[in-house]
Amino acid sequence: MELEQVQRRLAALQCPICHKSDFAVHPRAEQGFAEALHTVRCLGCNYTFKLSIPTRPVSQTDPDTANWLAGLPCPLCEEVGVRLEFRCTPYVRESVLFVTCTSCHHPFTEKAPMEAYE
């Protein structure tokens, strides 16, 4: 996924500090085993948080999360199954997943407790 697309999709998110939806994604990423980690900065208050873009299929690196994503229903077509585009952690105990329906290709967000990734 291109950073311009990520930037556009982040508009669906509100900053937990100032509640604005204007973010900048740093183009340089730290390369992890299965993800590229970017830093996101709120342009309203300079709050920063991490954003992760998978570089390998989630089914290979985190089967539990892959199974959970496979059971998520789309809010538009109600079909089950989504593809993880990226996730971010703007909150201390909650992660926001940006996903796309595998049936109708509708993009939407899903909140997940951090325990799902430990």
N, CA, C and O atoms as a Tinker XYZ file with bonds, in Angstrom:
   472  protein
     1  N      0.854000   -1.177000    0.000000    73     2
     2  CA     0.000000    0.000000    0.000000    64     1     3
     3  C      0.897000    1.236000    0.000000    63     2     4     5
     4  O      1.861000    1.314000    0.761000    81     3
     5  N      0.572000    2.190000   -0.852000    73     3     6
     6  CA     1.340000    3.427000   -0.971000    64     5     7
     7  C      1.051000    4.357000    0.207000    63     6     8     9
     8  O     -0.052000    4.348000    0.755000    81     7
     9  N      2.046000    5.157000    0.593000    73     7    10
    10  CA     1.865000    6.070000    1.722000    64     9    11
    11  C      0.785000    7.120000    1.473000    63    10    12    13
    12  O      0.154000    7.589000    2.420000    81    11
    13  N      0.566000    7.495000    0.217000    73    11    14
    14  CA    -0.505000    8.447000   -0.093000    64    13    15
    15  C     -1.876000    7.847000    0.235000    63    14    16    17
    16  O     -2.759000    8.535000    0.745000    81    15
    17  N     -2.038000    6.557000   -0.063000    73    15    18
    18  CA    -3.285000    5.862000    0.274000    64    17    19
    19  C     -3.447000    5.757000    1.788000    63    18    20    21
    20  O     -4.543000    5.947000    2.315000    81    19
    21  N     -2.366000    5.458000    2.476000    73    19    22
    22  CA    -2.390000    5.380000    3.939000    64    21    23
    23  C     -2.819000    6.722000    4.510000    63    22    24    25
    24  O     -3.675000    6.790000    5.393000    81    23
    25  N     -2.214000    7.789000    3.997000    73    23    26
    26  CA    -2.525000    9.145000    4.473000    64    25    27
    27  C     -4.013000    9.463000    4.284000    63    26    28    29
    28  O     -4.641000   10.039000    5.173000    81    27
    29  N     -4.569000    9.093000    3.143000    73    27    30
    30  CA    -5.999000    9.345000    2.885000    64    29    31
    31  C     -6.876000    8.548000    3.846000    63    30    32    33
    32  O     -7.863000    9.067000    4.367000    81    31
    33  N     -6.519000    7.300000    4.077000    73    31    34
    34  CA    -7.343000    6.460000    4.961000    64    33    35
    35  C     -7.244000    6.888000    6.416000    63    34    36    37
    36  O     -8.175000    6.660000    7.189000    81    35
    37  N     -6.131000    7.504000    6.802000    73    35    38
    38  CA    -5.990000    7.981000    8.184000    64    37    39
    39  C     -6.989000    9.086000    8.516000    63    38    40    41
    40  O     -7.229000    9.365000    9.690000    81    39
    41  N     -7.571000    9.712000    7.509000    73    39    42
    42  CA    -8.576000   10.763000    7.744000    64    41    43
    43  C     -9.794000   10.208000    8.486000    63    42    44    45
    44  O    -10.566000   10.977000    9.058000    81    43
    45  N     -9.975000    8.892000    8.484000    73    43    46
    46  CA   -11.085000    8.272000    9.217000    64    45    47
    47  C    -10.810000    8.207000   10.715000    63    46    48    49
    48  O    -11.692000    7.848000   11.496000    81    47
    49  N     -9.608000    8.549000   11.112000    73    47    50
    50  CA    -9.184000    8.456000   12.500000    64    49    51
    51  C     -9.125000    9.845000   13.126000    63    50    52    53
    52  O     -8.775000   10.816000   12.454000    81    51
    53  N     -9.464000    9.943000   14.404000    73    51    54
    54  CA    -9.331000   11.199000   15.132000    64    53    55
    55  C     -8.162000   11.094000   16.092000    63    54    56    57
    56  O     -7.962000   10.056000   16.722000    81    55
    57  N     -7.393000   12.160000   16.205000    73    55    58
    58  CA    -6.295000   12.207000   17.161000    64    57    59
    59  C     -6.876000   12.071000   18.568000    63    58    60    61
    60  O     -7.850000   12.751000   18.892000    81    59
    61  N     -6.300000   11.210000   19.413000    73    59    62
    62  CA    -6.828000   11.045000   20.768000    64    61    63
    63  C     -6.598000   12.269000   21.659000    63    62    64    65
    64  O     -7.205000   12.376000   22.724000    81    63
    65  N     -5.740000   13.183000   21.239000    73    63    66
    66  CA    -5.439000   14.366000   22.035000    64    65    67
    67  C     -6.294000   15.564000   21.607000    63    66    68    69
    68  O     -7.041000   16.116000   22.414000    81    67
    69  N     -6.182000   15.968000   20.319000    73    67    70
    70  CA    -6.875000   17.182000   19.864000    64    69    71
    71  C     -8.130000   16.893000   19.040000    63    70    72    73
    72  O     -8.875000   17.816000   18.713000    81    71
    73  N     -8.374000   15.618000   18.699000    73    71    74
    74  CA    -9.565000   15.159000   17.960000    64    73    75
    75  C     -9.625000   15.648000   16.516000    63    74    76    77
    76  O    -10.687000   15.603000   15.895000    81    75
    77  N     -8.506000   16.111000   15.977000    73    75    78
    78  CA    -8.451000   16.479000   14.552000    64    77    79
    79  C     -8.087000   15.235000   13.747000    63    78    80    81
    80  O     -7.631000   14.236000   14.303000    81    79
    81  N     -8.294000   15.306000   12.439000    73    79    82
    82  CA    -8.011000   14.166000   11.556000    64    81    83
    83  C     -7.009000   14.542000   10.479000    63    82    84    85
    84  O     -7.190000   14.203000    9.309000    81    83
    85  N     -5.963000   15.235000   10.867000    73    83    86
    86  CA    -4.952000   15.699000    9.921000    64    85    87
    87  C     -3.596000   15.152000   10.364000    63    86    88    89
    88  O     -3.027000   15.609000   11.356000    81    87
    89  N     -3.078000   14.162000    9.613000    73    87    90
    90  CA    -1.870000   13.460000   10.017000    64    89    91
    91  C     -0.823000   13.481000    8.910000    63    90    92    93
    92  O     -1.146000   13.587000    7.726000    81    91
    93  N      0.434000   13.379000    9.320000    73    91    94
    94  CA     1.551000   13.214000    8.387000    64    93    95
    95  C      2.233000   11.893000    8.715000    63    94    96    97
    96  O      2.511000   11.600000    9.878000    81    95
    97  N      2.501000   11.103000    7.689000    73    95    98
    98  CA     3.190000    9.826000    7.857000    64    97    99
    99  C      4.634000   10.020000    7.422000    63    98   100   101
   100  O      4.903000   10.443000    6.298000    81    99
   101  N      5.560000    9.708000    8.322000    73    99   102
   102  CA     6.982000    9.831000    7.974000    64   101   103
   103  C      7.309000    8.782000    6.920000    63   102   104   105
   104  O      6.998000    7.605000    7.105000    81   103
   105  N      7.934000    9.192000    5.812000    73   103   106
   106  CA     8.174000    8.243000    4.718000    64   105   107
   107  C      9.205000    7.156000    5.043000    63   106   108   109
   108  O      9.165000    6.076000    4.453000    81   107
   109  N     10.114000    7.426000    5.960000    73   107   110
   110  CA    11.122000    6.426000    6.310000    64   109   111
   111  C     10.531000    5.437000    7.312000    63   110   112   113
   112  O      9.878000    5.830000    8.278000    81   111
   113  N     10.767000    4.167000    7.072000    73   111   114
   114  CA    10.202000    3.127000    7.938000    64   113   115
   115  C     11.297000    2.259000    8.530000    63   114   116   117
   116  O     12.347000    2.049000    7.923000    81   115
   117  N     11.030000    1.760000    9.729000    73   115   118
   118  CA    11.872000    0.728000   10.319000    64   117   119
   119  C     11.351000   -0.599000    9.781000    63   118   120   121
   120  O     10.148000   -0.856000    9.815000    81   119
   121  N     12.246000   -1.434000    9.290000    73   119   122
   122  CA    11.829000   -2.720000    8.745000    64   121   123
   123  C     11.887000   -3.783000    9.824000    63   122   124   125
   124  O     12.953000   -4.092000   10.356000    81   123
   125  N     10.730000   -4.338000   10.139000    73   123   126
   126  CA    10.650000   -5.450000   11.075000    64   125   127
   127  C     10.616000   -6.757000   10.309000    63   126   128   129
   128  O     10.770000   -6.775000    9.088000    81   127
   129  N     10.413000   -7.853000   11.029000    73   127   130
   130  CA    10.367000   -9.170000   10.397000    64   129   131
   131  C      9.230000   -9.273000    9.390000    63   130   132   133
   132  O      9.408000   -9.815000    8.299000    81   131
   133  N      8.061000   -8.753000    9.756000    73   131   134
   134  CA     6.890000   -8.926000    8.891000    64   133   135
   135  C      6.130000   -7.623000    8.672000    63   134   136   137
   136  O      4.985000   -7.641000    8.220000    81   135
   137  N      6.760000   -6.488000    8.991000    73   135   138
   138  CA     6.047000   -5.221000    8.847000    64   137   139
   139  C      7.022000   -4.059000    8.691000    63   138   140   141
   140  O      8.178000   -4.124000    9.107000    81   139
   141  N      6.515000   -3.002000    8.078000    73   139   142
   142  CA     7.241000   -1.738000    7.991000    64   141   143
   143  C      6.599000   -0.791000    9.001000    63   142   144   145
   144  O      5.395000   -0.540000    8.944000    81   143
   145  N      7.397000   -0.271000    9.917000    73   143   146
   146  CA     6.881000    0.598000   10.980000    64   145   147
   147  C      7.161000    2.062000   10.655000    63   146   148   149
   148  O      8.313000    2.474000   10.519000    81   147
   149  N      6.089000    2.835000   10.534000    73   147   150
   150  CA     6.187000    4.267000   10.263000    64   149   151
   151  C      5.745000    5.051000   11.493000    63   150   152   153
   152  O      5.013000    4.535000   12.338000    81   151
   153  N      6.187000    6.283000   11.588000    73   151   154
   154  CA     5.719000    7.178000   12.634000    64   153   155
   155  C      4.709000    8.130000   12.036000    63   154   156   157
   156  O      4.944000    8.708000   10.974000    81   155
   157  N      3.578000    8.297000   12.716000    73   155   158
   158  CA     2.521000    9.216000   12.293000    64   157   159
   159  C      2.506000   10.382000   13.280000    63   158   160   161
   160  O      2.615000   10.192000   14.491000    81   159
   161  N      2.369000   11.597000   12.732000    73   159   162
   162  CA     2.321000   12.790000   13.579000    64   161   163
   163  C      1.046000   13.564000   13.283000    63   162   164   165
   164  O      0.716000   13.823000   12.126000    81   163
   165  N      0.335000   13.928000   14.343000    73   163   166
   166  CA    -0.847000   14.766000   14.193000    64   165   167
   167  C     -0.376000   16.181000   13.878000    63   166   168   169
   168  O      0.479000   16.720000   14.580000    81   167
   169  N     -0.920000   16.778000   12.841000    73   167   170
   170  CA    -0.532000   18.130000   12.459000    64   169   171
   171  C     -1.191000   19.181000   13.343000    63   170   172   173
   172  O     -0.811000   20.351000   13.300000    81   171
   173  N     -2.176000   18.777000   14.146000    73   171   174
   174  CA    -2.845000   19.709000   15.043000    64   173   175
   175  C     -2.116000   19.912000   16.359000    63   174   176   177
   176  O     -2.065000   21.025000   16.884000    81   175
   177  N     -1.540000   18.811000   16.903000    73   175   178
   178  CA    -0.933000   18.913000   18.234000    64   177   179
   179  C      0.438000   18.240000   18.341000    63   178   180   181
   180  O      1.042000   18.247000   19.414000    81   179
   181  N      0.934000   17.661000   17.250000    73   179   182
   182  CA     2.234000   16.974000   17.198000    64   181   183
   183  C      2.284000   15.653000   17.956000    63   182   184   185
   184  O      3.372000   15.122000   18.180000    81   183
   185  N      1.151000   15.113000   18.353000    73   183   186
   186  CA     1.105000   13.784000   18.980000    64   185   187
   187  C      1.593000   12.756000   17.956000    63   186   188   189
   188  O      1.229000   12.832000   16.782000    81   187
   189  N      2.410000   11.802000   18.390000    73   187   190
   190  CA     2.917000   10.784000   17.472000    64   189   191
   191  C      2.513000    9.384000   17.935000    63   190   192   193
   192  O      2.328000    9.129000   19.125000    81   191
   193  N      2.383000    8.494000   16.962000    73   191   194
   194  CA     2.101000    7.087000   17.231000    64   193   195
   195  C      2.629000    6.260000   16.074000    63   194   196   197
   196  O      2.981000    6.797000   15.023000    81   195
   197  N      2.683000    4.951000   16.274000    73   195   198
   198  CA     3.234000    4.034000   15.276000    64   197   199
   199  C      2.150000    3.491000   14.347000    63   198   200   201
   200  O      0.997000    3.296000   14.730000    81   199
   201  N      2.576000    3.260000   13.114000    73   199   202
   202  CA     1.718000    2.678000   12.086000    64   201   203
   203  C      2.491000    1.509000   11.482000    63   202   204   205
   204  O      3.683000    1.631000   11.199000    81   203
   205  N      1.826000    0.393000   11.287000    73   203   206
   206  CA     2.465000   -0.820000   10.798000    64   205   207
   207  C      1.798000   -1.277000    9.504000    63   206   208   209
   208  O      0.581000   -1.455000    9.448000    81   207
   209  N      2.612000   -1.465000    8.466000    73   207   210
   210  CA     2.131000   -1.985000    7.186000    64   209   211
   211  C      2.732000   -3.383000    7.017000    63   210   212   213
   212  O      3.954000   -3.529000    7.012000    81   211
   213  N      1.891000   -4.411000    6.879000    73   211   214
   214  CA     2.427000   -5.770000    6.728000    64   213   215
   215  C      3.273000   -5.896000    5.460000    63   214   216   217
   216  O      2.910000   -5.383000    4.401000    81   215
   217  N      4.401000   -6.583000    5.588000    73   215   218
   218  CA     5.249000   -6.863000    4.432000    64   217   219
   219  C      5.201000   -8.339000    4.048000    63   218   220   221
   220  O      5.728000   -8.740000    3.011000    81   219
   221  N      4.567000   -9.135000    4.892000    73   219   222
   222  CA     4.341000  -10.561000    4.627000    64   221   223
   223  C      2.878000  -10.859000    4.925000    63   222   224   225
   224  O      2.249000  -10.121000    5.683000    81   223
   225  N      2.326000  -11.908000    4.354000    73   223   226
   226  CA     0.931000  -12.249000    4.651000    64   225   227
   227  C      0.725000  -12.499000    6.146000    63   226   228   229
   228  O      1.514000  -13.198000    6.781000    81   227
   229  N     -0.330000  -11.927000    6.692000    73   227   230
   230  CA    -0.640000  -12.073000    8.112000    64   229   231
   231  C     -0.852000  -13.540000    8.458000    63   230   232   233
   232  O     -0.550000  -13.963000    9.574000    81   231
   233  N     -1.362000  -14.311000    7.525000    73   231   234
   234  CA    -1.597000  -15.738000    7.779000    64   233   235
   235  C     -0.292000  -16.478000    8.078000    63   234   236   237
   236  O     -0.312000  -17.495000    8.771000    81   235
   237  N      0.830000  -15.992000    7.575000    73   235   238
   238  CA     2.128000  -16.634000    7.816000    64   237   239
   239  C      2.783000  -16.151000    9.102000    63   238   240   241
   240  O      3.531000  -16.895000    9.736000    81   239
   241  N      2.508000  -14.913000    9.490000    73   239   242
   242  CA     3.206000  -14.332000   10.631000    64   241   243
   243  C      2.388000  -14.291000   11.909000    63   242   244   245
   244  O      2.952000  -14.284000   13.003000    81   243
   245  N      1.056000  -14.264000   11.788000    73   243   246
   246  CA     0.184000  -14.194000   12.962000    64   245   247
   247  C     -1.137000  -14.901000   12.655000    63   246   248   249
   248  O     -2.133000  -14.242000   12.357000    81   247
   249  N     -1.154000  -16.229000   12.724000    73   247   250
   250  CA    -2.348000  -16.995000   12.354000    64   249   251
   251  C     -3.593000  -16.647000   13.169000    63   250   252   253
   252  O     -4.703000  -16.685000   12.637000    81   251
   253  N     -3.430000  -16.310000   14.450000    73   251   254
   254  CA    -4.591000  -15.959000   15.270000    64   253   255
   255  C     -5.274000  -14.706000   14.742000    63   254   256   257
   256  O     -6.500000  -14.652000   14.642000    81   255
   257  N     -4.483000  -13.708000   14.409000    73   255   258
   258  CA    -5.045000  -12.474000   13.849000    64   257   259
   259  C     -5.653000  -12.745000   12.479000    63   258   260   261
   260  O     -6.707000  -12.201000   12.150000    81   259
   261  N     -5.004000  -13.572000   11.688000    73   259   262
   262  CA    -5.539000  -13.916000   10.363000    64   261   263
   263  C     -6.903000  -14.590000   10.487000    63   262   264   265
   264  O     -7.812000  -14.298000    9.710000    81   263
   265  N     -7.046000  -15.480000   11.447000    73   263   266
   266  CA    -8.340000  -16.148000   11.666000    64   265   267
   267  C     -9.396000  -15.146000   12.131000    63   266   268   269
   268  O    -10.546000  -15.207000   11.695000    81   267
   269  N     -9.013000  -14.233000   13.006000    73   267   270
   270  CA    -9.942000  -13.209000   13.482000    64   269   271
   271  C    -10.396000  -12.324000   12.311000    63   270   272   273
   272  O    -11.580000  -12.011000   12.192000    81   271
   273  N     -9.455000  -11.923000   11.450000    73   271   274
   274  CA    -9.790000  -11.089000   10.286000    64   273   275
   275  C    -10.700000  -11.840000    9.317000    63   274   276   277
   276  O    -11.592000  -11.243000    8.715000    81   275
   277  N    -10.481000  -13.142000    9.166000    73   275   278
   278  CA   -11.299000  -13.950000    8.256000    64   277   279
   279  C    -12.749000  -14.014000    8.711000    63   278   280   281
   280  O    -13.639000  -14.276000    7.902000    81   279
   281  N    -13.000000  -13.777000   10.001000    73   279   282
   282  CA   -14.362000  -13.822000   10.530000    64   281   283
   283  C    -15.035000  -12.469000   10.655000    63   282   284   285
   284  O    -16.190000  -12.396000   11.076000    81   283
   285  N    -14.338000  -11.388000   10.297000    73   283   286
   286  CA   -14.935000  -10.050000   10.404000    64   285   287
   287  C    -15.929000   -9.802000    9.274000    63   286   288   289
   288  O    -15.602000  -10.031000    8.109000    81   287
   289  N    -17.130000   -9.341000    9.594000    73   287   290
   290  CA   -18.101000   -9.024000    8.544000    64   289   291
   291  C    -17.913000   -7.599000    8.025000    63   290   292   293
   292  O    -17.533000   -6.697000    8.771000    81   291
   293  N    -18.176000   -7.420000    6.770000    73   291   294
   294  CA   -18.129000   -6.093000    6.147000    64   293   295
   295  C    -19.393000   -5.319000    6.535000    63   294   296   297
   296  O    -20.487000   -5.878000    6.467000    81   295
   297  N    -19.273000   -4.052000    6.938000    73   295   298
   298  CA   -20.465000   -3.285000    7.292000    64   297   299
   299  C    -21.324000   -2.912000    6.083000    63   298   300   301
   300  O    -22.485000   -2.536000    6.244000    81   299
   301  N    -20.767000   -3.010000    4.879000    73   299   302
   302  CA   -21.521000   -2.652000    3.682000    64   301   303
   303  C    -22.263000   -3.851000    3.081000    63   302   304   305
   304  O    -23.483000   -3.815000    2.919000    81   303
   305  N    -21.519000   -4.911000    2.753000    73   303   306
   306  CA   -22.153000   -6.064000    2.092000    64   305   307
   307  C    -22.458000   -7.213000    3.058000    63   306   308   309
   308  O    -23.155000   -8.158000    2.690000    81   307
   309  N    -21.948000   -7.140000    4.273000    73   307   310
   310  CA   -22.146000   -8.134000    5.323000    64   309   311
   311  C    -21.504000   -9.490000    5.042000    63   310   312   313
   312  O    -21.762000  -10.462000    5.753000    81   311
   313  N    -20.666000   -9.555000    4.004000    73   311   314
   314  CA   -19.905000  -10.780000    3.752000    64   313   315
   315  C    -18.773000  -10.853000    4.767000    63   314   316   317
   316  O    -18.342000   -9.830000    5.299000    81   315
   317  N    -18.300000  -12.045000    5.031000    73   315   318
   318  CA   -17.252000  -12.258000    6.022000    64   317   319
   319  C    -15.899000  -12.380000    5.332000    63   318   320   321
   320  O    -15.780000  -13.034000    4.296000    81   319
   321  N    -14.882000  -11.748000    5.911000    73   319   322
   322  CA   -13.511000  -11.841000    5.402000    64   321   323
   323  C    -12.979000  -10.491000    4.967000    63   322   324   325
   324  O    -13.570000   -9.811000    4.128000    81   323
   325  N    -11.848000  -10.112000    5.555000    73   323   326
   326  CA   -11.223000   -8.831000    5.210000    64   325   327
   327  C     -9.722000   -9.029000    5.035000    63   326   328   329
   328  O     -9.152000  -10.021000    5.490000    81   327
   329  N     -9.103000   -8.077000    4.376000    73   327   330
   330  CA    -7.652000   -8.045000    4.188000    64   329   331
   331  C     -7.104000   -6.885000    5.012000    63   330   332   333
   332  O     -7.616000   -5.769000    4.924000    81   331
   333  N     -6.086000   -7.132000    5.798000    73   331   334
   334  CA    -5.450000   -6.091000    6.600000    64   333   335
   335  C     -4.555000   -5.248000    5.711000    63   334   336   337
   336  O     -3.633000   -5.761000    5.077000    81   335
   337  N     -4.833000   -3.939000    5.669000    73   335   338
   338  CA    -4.000000   -3.015000    4.893000    64   337   339
   339  C     -2.889000   -2.453000    5.775000    63   338   340   341
   340  O     -1.717000   -2.470000    5.400000    81   339
   341  N     -3.272000   -1.955000    6.953000    73   339   342
   342  CA    -2.306000   -1.486000    7.942000    64   341   343
   343  C     -3.012000   -1.320000    9.270000    63   342   344   345
   344  O     -4.240000   -1.354000    9.347000    81   343
   345  N     -2.216000   -1.138000   10.322000    73   343   346
   346  CA    -2.792000   -0.905000   11.640000    64   345   347
   347  C     -1.969000    0.169000   12.328000    63   346   348   349
   348  O     -0.801000    0.380000   12.003000    81   347
   349  N     -2.586000    0.836000   13.271000    73   347   350
   350  CA    -1.872000    1.850000   14.036000    64   349   351
   351  C     -2.307000    1.766000   15.493000    63   350   352   353
   352  O     -3.342000    1.183000   15.817000    81   351
   353  N     -1.508000    2.351000   16.350000    73   351   354
   354  CA    -1.774000    2.301000   17.786000    64   353   355
   355  C     -1.807000    3.713000   18.362000    63   354   356   357
   356  O     -0.888000    4.110000   19.077000    81   355
   357  N     -2.854000    4.473000   18.057000    73   355   358
   358  CA    -2.950000    5.828000   18.600000    64   357   359
   359  C     -3.370000    5.849000   20.066000    63   358   360   361
   360  O     -3.226000    6.873000   20.736000    81   359
   361  N     -3.883000    4.739000   20.567000    73   359   362
   362  CA    -4.365000    4.657000   21.942000    64   361   363
   363  C     -3.501000    3.675000   22.730000    63   362   364   365
   364  O     -2.867000    2.794000   22.149000    81   363
   365  N     -3.477000    3.827000   24.028000    73   363   366
   366  CA    -2.636000    2.990000   24.872000    64   365   367
   367  C     -3.082000    1.534000   24.847000    63   366   368   369
   368  O     -2.239000    0.640000   24.756000    81   367
   369  N     -4.366000    1.276000   24.925000    73   367   370
   370  CA    -4.858000   -0.102000   25.036000    64   369   371
   371  C     -5.672000   -0.561000   23.832000    63   370   372   373
   372  O     -6.379000   -1.566000   23.901000    81   371
   373  N     -5.569000    0.171000   22.741000    73   371   374
   374  CA    -6.388000   -0.179000   21.590000    64   373   375
   375  C     -5.636000    0.098000   20.296000    63   374   376   377
   376  O     -4.942000    1.105000   20.159000    81   375
   377  N     -5.788000   -0.799000   19.377000    73   375   378
   378  CA    -5.199000   -0.668000   18.055000    64   377   379
   379  C     -6.331000   -0.457000   17.050000    63   378   380   381
   380  O     -7.435000   -0.970000   17.232000    81   379
   381  N     -6.051000    0.296000   15.995000    73   379   382
   382  CA    -7.038000    0.506000   14.934000    64   381   383
   383  C     -6.526000   -0.181000   13.674000    63   382   384   385
   384  O     -5.434000    0.114000   13.188000    81   383
   385  N     -7.327000   -1.094000   13.161000    73   383   386
   386  CA    -6.968000   -1.816000   11.945000    64   385   387
   387  C     -7.705000   -1.202000   10.764000    63   386   388   389
   388  O     -8.911000   -0.961000   10.826000    81   387
   389  N     -6.977000   -0.954000    9.704000    73   387   390
   390  CA    -7.559000   -0.462000    8.464000    64   389   391
   391  C     -7.618000   -1.659000    7.533000    63   390   392   393
   392  O     -6.588000   -2.175000    7.100000    81   391
   393  N     -8.827000   -2.094000    7.230000    73   391   394
   394  CA    -9.041000   -3.322000    6.477000    64   393   395
   395  C     -9.891000   -3.045000    5.236000    63   394   396   397
   396  O    -10.523000   -1.996000    5.112000    81   395
   397  N     -9.886000   -4.014000    4.328000    73   395   398
   398  CA   -10.686000   -3.935000    3.109000    64   397   399
   399  C    -11.428000   -5.252000    2.951000    63   398   400   401
   400  O    -10.836000   -6.322000    3.086000    81   399
   401  N    -12.716000   -5.176000    2.666000    73   399   402
   402  CA   -13.536000   -6.368000    2.449000    64   401   403
   403  C    -13.015000   -7.128000    1.225000    63   402   404   405
   404  O    -12.746000   -6.529000    0.183000    81   403
   405  N    -12.877000   -8.438000    1.359000    73   403   406
   406  CA   -12.399000   -9.242000    0.237000    64   405   407
   407  C    -13.482000   -9.477000   -0.816000    63   406   408   409
   408  O    -13.173000   -9.879000   -1.938000    81   407
   409  N    -14.751000   -9.232000   -0.467000    73   407   410
   410  CA   -15.848000   -9.427000   -1.424000    64   409   411
   411  C    -16.149000   -8.179000   -2.240000    63   410   412   413
   412  O    -16.101000   -8.210000   -3.469000    81   411
   413  N    -16.464000   -7.064000   -1.546000    73   411   414
   414  CA   -16.887000   -5.849000   -2.253000    64   413   415
   415  C    -15.810000   -4.772000   -2.280000    63   414   416   417
   416  O    -16.003000   -3.721000   -2.891000    81   415
   417  N    -14.683000   -5.018000   -1.629000    73   415   418
   418  CA   -13.532000   -4.093000   -1.594000    64   417   419
   419  C    -13.824000   -2.782000   -0.878000    63   418   420   421
   420  O    -13.190000   -1.762000   -1.148000    81   419
   421  N    -14.786000   -2.818000    0.036000    73   419   422
   422  CA   -15.114000   -1.637000    0.839000    64   421   423
   423  C    -14.050000   -1.472000    1.930000    63   422   424   425
   424  O    -13.802000   -2.406000    2.692000    81   423
   425  N    -13.410000   -0.277000    2.013000    73   423   426
   426  CA   -12.439000   -0.055000    3.088000    64   425   427
   427  C    -13.147000    0.422000    4.354000    63   426   428   429
   428  O    -14.057000    1.249000    4.292000    81   427
   429  N    -12.720000   -0.108000    5.509000    73   427   430
   430  CA   -13.284000    0.350000    6.783000    64   429   431
   431  C    -12.273000    0.112000    7.892000    63   430   432   433
   432  O    -11.234000   -0.511000    7.672000    81   431
   433  N    -12.578000    0.606000    9.079000    73   431   434
   434  CA   -11.686000    0.446000   10.222000    64   433   435
   435  C    -12.335000   -0.479000   11.246000    63   434   436   437
   436  O    -13.557000   -0.615000   11.308000    81   435
   437  N    -11.490000   -1.099000   12.035000    73   435   438
   438  CA   -11.943000   -1.984000   13.101000    64   437   439
   439  C    -11.020000   -1.772000   14.287000    63   438   440   441
   440  O     -9.799000   -1.797000   14.137000    81   439
   441  N    -11.595000   -1.563000   15.470000    73   439   442
   442  CA   -10.779000   -1.403000   16.677000    64   441   443
   443  C    -10.535000   -2.780000   17.282000    63   442   444   445
   444  O    -11.403000   -3.653000   17.263000    81   443
   445  N     -9.341000   -2.948000   17.815000    73   443   446
   446  CA    -8.977000   -4.222000   18.433000    64   445   447
   447  C     -8.208000   -3.962000   19.717000    63   446   448   449
   448  O     -7.368000   -3.063000   19.763000    81   447
   449  N     -8.480000   -4.731000   20.754000    73   447   450
   450  CA    -7.705000   -4.582000   21.985000    64   449   451
   451  C     -6.258000   -4.994000   21.747000    63   450   452   453
   452  O     -5.993000   -5.883000   20.938000    81   451
   453  N     -5.335000   -4.366000   22.433000    73   451   454
   454  CA    -3.910000   -4.653000   22.236000    64   453   455
   455  C     -3.552000   -6.084000   22.594000    63   454   456   457
   456  O     -2.552000   -6.596000   22.091000    81   455
   457  N     -4.322000   -6.751000   23.442000    73   455   458
   458  CA    -4.008000   -8.116000   23.820000    64   457   459
   459  C     -3.982000   -9.038000   22.599000    63   458   460   461
   460  O     -3.328000  -10.080000   22.627000    81   459
   461  N     -4.679000   -8.666000   21.540000    73   459   462
   462  CA    -4.702000   -9.484000   20.333000    64   461   463
   463  C     -3.335000   -9.570000   19.672000    63   462   464   465
   464  O     -3.107000  -10.452000   18.844000    81   463
   465  N     -2.421000   -8.669000   20.025000    73   463   466
   466  CA    -1.119000   -8.624000   19.362000    64   465   467
   467  C      0.022000   -8.987000   20.291000    63   466   468   469
   468  O      1.185000   -8.821000   19.923000    81   467
   469  N     -0.274000   -9.472000   21.471000    73   467   470
   470  CA     0.798000   -9.824000   22.411000    64   469   471
   471  C      1.072000  -11.301000   22.381000    63   470   472
   472  O      1.943000  -11.781000   23.106000    81   471
